[in-house]
Amino acid sequence: MFAVIFKAEINHFDKEYFETAKKMRDIATSKYGCIKFTSIIEGNNEIAISYWNTLKEIEVWKKDKEH
């Protein structure tokens, strides 16, 4: 199993941000094989961890045009 850690500093968390984040999670799990996704927001910082079975799944997800 592999984990990808994503860290972002966001100036303003709004409805659009959360809708886009949900869309990306849904695509990662349904199309590319992400097996688990978790995130936490504190202040203006978000840390997200996604879990994958193979490096190939991560590489293909990274190349997705919407991602």
C-alpha positions as CSV (number, residue, x, y, z in Angstrom):
1,M,0.0,0.0,0.0
2,F,1.1,3.5,-0.8
3,A,0.1,6.9,0.7
4,V,0.1,10.3,-1.0
5,I,0.2,13.3,1.2
6,F,-1.2,16.6,-0.1
7,K,-0.7,19.8,1.8
8,A,-2.3,23.1,0.7
9,E,-2.5,26.6,2.1
10,I,-5.9,28.0,1.1
11,N,-6.7,31.7,1.5
12,H,-10.5,31.1,1.6
13,F,-12.3,27.8,1.9
14,D,-15.6,28.3,0.1
15,K,-18.4,26.2,-1.4
16,E,-16.6,25.9,-4.7
17,Y,-13.4,24.6,-3.1
18,F,-15.3,21.9,-1.2
19,E,-17.3,20.9,-4.3
20,T,-14.1,20.6,-6.4
21,A,-12.3,18.6,-3.6
22,K,-15.3,16.2,-3.4
23,K,-15.3,15.8,-7.2
24,M,-11.5,15.0,-7.2
25,R,-12.0,12.4,-4.4
26,D,-14.9,10.8,-6.2
27,I,-12.9,10.5,-9.5
28,A,-9.8,9.2,-7.6
29,T,-11.8,6.4,-5.9
30,S,-14.2,5.5,-8.8
31,K,-11.8,5.7,-11.7
32,Y,-8.3,5.3,-10.5
33,G,-8.4,2.9,-7.5
34,C,-7.9,5.2,-4.5
35,I,-8.9,2.9,-1.6
36,K,-9.1,5.5,1.2
37,F,-9.0,9.3,1.5
38,T,-8.9,11.4,4.6
39,S,-8.2,15.1,5.2
40,I,-8.1,17.6,8.0
41,I,-8.4,21.4,7.8
42,E,-6.9,23.7,10.5
43,G,-7.0,27.4,9.9
44,N,-6.0,28.0,6.3
45,N,-4.2,24.7,6.0
46,E,-5.4,21.4,4.6
47,I,-3.6,18.1,4.8
48,A,-5.1,15.2,2.8
49,I,-3.8,11.6,2.6
50,S,-4.9,9.2,-0.1
51,Y,-4.1,5.5,0.0
52,W,-3.4,3.4,-3.1
53,N,-2.5,-0.2,-3.9
54,T,0.1,0.5,-6.6
55,L,2.4,3.3,-7.7
56,K,0.9,2.9,-11.2
57,E,-2.5,4.0,-9.9
58,I,-1.0,7.1,-8.4
59,E,0.9,7.9,-11.7
60,V,-2.2,7.5,-13.8
61,W,-4.2,9.7,-11.4
62,K,-1.6,12.3,-11.4
63,K,-1.9,12.6,-15.2
64,D,-5.7,13.0,-15.2
65,K,-6.6,16.2,-17.0
66,E,-9.1,17.3,-14.3
67,H,-6.6,16.6,-11.5
